[in-house]
């Protein structure tokens, strides 16, 4: 009898330990004011070997460190200067997400999470809204008159993203509920929840809520835009130019070890150079960095150099902890320079004409002159347009690499 009691006690302890696991996918909500924004998050491990990850379409932002002990979870996301603190109780996780920027810590956002459960299928099947749409009557500080809305769909589930000239909103995911699609996003940045309602006239009504960039907009098909002669989304390849195409794009800034790197350095002569204007605070720069790292790794041996000019807040210029984490997170092997504070960028980028999109990449040929500029960069949430921009970007790099130095100087 005594052995049986011990066995029961042991099994109870084991069951209690198993109940404390957080491994797997969780359905979470982040609260901003009175708005709750659903998103998914994953966890694995325990103790000091615990990880968590946010989702942005096909991409993941994985924690850089943390602990999970006695039901208390703390995860650091250093590339965003973010901290997630949650406590497991009665099968749910509760706590908050906080970040700091500009030397200030923002008010923590409450988070609640429960283990992921399959959603019941809606009573009526969703209509097909997949494809590229155009949002007209845009009031943009960058002078844009239209944006793209990209929707991918699998049955009742959709992913949607609005693509502007500087990049997109991230991938908002969700499904068909009571005559509309409800989609949301949070990957450590860009929290949002929209409703997308198909209209009888074939358009989509997109309610972005009352937050940043909020309000209701109407999306129409591109063929209707052309037929009616309406404004088209801004071309990211012609938005920014240079003031004098006969002159080099000058830069001279320190790297993270304090060594000054300039466009006149011998290692850049006769090379194809991508000058990337970026910042570790910028979500669209986070979208672009893994792609740039991939391009550099593939073409560096063929004569490609990438120079990132990173503009940061004052305290990050003094101690670029987030930038270092950004470099590590994205596996960046190309040169990153600490160009100064964000407010000084226009003054320092003396060749840039109509530049105000983070990120922006200047394509420099083997003759040291700018051959083209690409503003912004989308995430995988922009679907076919994301693939199109990557393809065109690589084709431009390959074309410049194919030119030898003597031909380029003629």
VENKA-V59136 format. One record per residue. PHI is phi in radians with two decimals (* if undefined). Layout:
[[PHI] [PHI]]
//
This chain:
[[*] [-1.13] [-1.09] [-1.11] [-1.11] [-1.11] [-1.11] [-1.11] [-1.07] [-1.06] [-1.11] [-1.15] [-1.13] [-1.06] [-1.07] [-1.12] [-1.15] [-1.15] [-1.16] [-1.52] [-1.20] [-2.04] [-1.01] [2.09] [-1.68] [-2.17] [-1.64] [-2.13] [-2.32] [-1.90] [-1.80] [-2.16] [1.13] [-1.72] [-1.68] [-1.84] [-1.94] [-1.26] [-2.78] [-1.89] [-2.52] [-2.09] [-2.42] [-2.72] [1.59] [-2.79] [1.02] [-1.59] [-1.88] [-1.94] [-2.36] [-2.41] [-2.61] [-1.55] [-2.00] [-2.36] [1.07] [-1.44] [-1.62] [-2.26] [-1.84] [-1.68] [-1.06] [-1.67] [3.01] [2.73] [-2.50] [-2.42] [-2.49] [0.90] [1.44] [-1.85] [-1.99] [-2.27] [-2.17] [-1.77] [-2.10] [-1.11] [-1.25] [-2.10] [0.91] [-1.93] [-2.32] [-1.90] [-2.14] [-2.38] [-2.18] [-1.51] [-2.65] [0.95] [1.46] [-2.20] [-1.92] [-2.37] [2.97] [-2.72] [-2.06] [-2.41] [-2.36] [-2.24] [-2.67] [1.14] [1.41] [-2.16] [-1.65] [-1.29] [-1.11] [-1.04] [-1.77] [-1.10] [-2.30] [-2.25] [-2.48] [-2.31] [-0.96] [-1.06] [-2.29] [-1.02] [-1.52] [-1.17] [-1.16] [-1.15] [-1.18] [-2.05] [-1.18] [-1.35] [-1.26] [-1.45] [-2.13] [-1.12] [2.18] [-1.74] [-2.12] [-2.19] [-1.70] [-1.68] [1.00] [-1.33] [-1.89] [-1.94] [-1.16] [-1.65] [1.49] [-1.24] [-1.95] [-2.73] [-2.22] [-1.64] [-1.99] [-1.95] [-2.18] [-1.93] [-2.49] [-2.37] [1.15] [-1.55] [-1.72] [-2.33] [-2.19] [-2.32] [-2.66] [-1.69] [-1.82] [-1.80] [-1.23] [-1.64] [2.45] [-2.00] [-1.49] [1.49] [-1.58] [-1.55] [-2.07] [2.99] [-2.69] [-1.46] [-2.45] [0.89] [1.47] [-2.70] [-1.64] [-1.96] [-2.23] [-2.62] [-2.73] [-2.82] [-2.23] [1.74] [-2.68] [0.93] [-1.11] [-2.80] [-2.46] [-2.17] [-2.07] [-2.05] [-2.02] [-1.13] [-1.83] [-1.09] [-1.49] [1.59] [-1.61] [-2.08] [-1.70] [-1.99] [-1.65] [-1.61] [1.35] [-1.90] [-1.39] [-1.04] [1.29] [-1.32] [1.88] [-1.77] [-2.21] [-2.00] [-1.95] [-2.19] [-1.33] [-1.00] [-1.13] [-1.26] [-1.05] [-1.16] [-1.09] [-1.67] [1.16] [-1.44] [-1.14] [-1.81] [-0.98] [-1.09] [-1.32] [-1.12] [-1.56] [-2.21] [-1.14] [-1.94] [-2.30] [-2.04] [-1.22] [-2.49] [-1.21] [-1.60] [-2.06] [-1.11] [-1.64] [-1.41] [-2.65] [-2.79] [-2.46] [-1.39] [-1.44] [-1.32] [-1.75] [1.56] [-1.47] [-1.30] [-2.14] [-2.25] [-1.13] [-1.50] [-1.06] [-1.01] [-1.21] [-1.70] [-1.24] [1.30] [-1.83] [-1.49] [-2.17] [-1.75] [-1.74] [-1.83] [-1.56] [-2.57] [-2.90] [-1.24] [-1.44] [-1.64] [-1.03] [-1.19] [-1.22] [-1.14] [-1.12] [-1.42] [-0.97] [-1.08] [-1.17] [-1.07] [-1.08] [-1.18] [-1.09] [-1.09] [-1.08] [-1.41] [-1.99] [-1.03] [-1.19] [-1.71] [1.95] [-1.72] [-2.12] [-2.14] [-2.10] [-1.64] [-1.73] [-1.68] [-1.85] [-2.28] [-1.25] [-0.97] [-1.25] [-1.38] [-1.13] [-1.23] [-2.60] [-1.35] [-1.14] [-1.19] [-1.11] [-1.08] [-1.17] [-1.05] [-1.10] [-1.17] [-1.00] [-1.73] [1.07] [-1.37] [-1.94] [-1.37] [-1.33] [-2.06] [-1.95] [-1.59] [-1.44] [2.27] [-1.35] [-0.99] [-1.18] [-1.67] [-1.08] [-1.10] [-1.18] [-1.48] [-1.58] [-1.19] [-1.59] [-1.28] [-2.05] [0.97] [-1.79] [-2.80] [-2.03] [-1.83] [-1.50] [-2.52] [-2.11] [-1.74] [-1.67] [-1.83] [-1.36] [-1.15] [-1.53] [1.48] [-1.94] [-1.27] [-1.80] [3.07] [-2.40] [-2.10] [-1.59] [1.18] [-2.92] [-1.51] [-1.75] [-1.11] [-1.09] [-1.50] [0.88] [-1.11] [-1.29] [-1.10] [-1.13] [-1.11] [-1.14] [-1.10] [-1.09] [-1.15] [-1.06] [-1.14] [-1.07] [-1.16] [-1.07] [-1.12] [-1.12] [-1.18] [-1.15] [-1.24] [-1.42] [-1.48] [-1.03] [-1.18] [-1.11] [-1.12] [-1.46] [-1.35]]
//
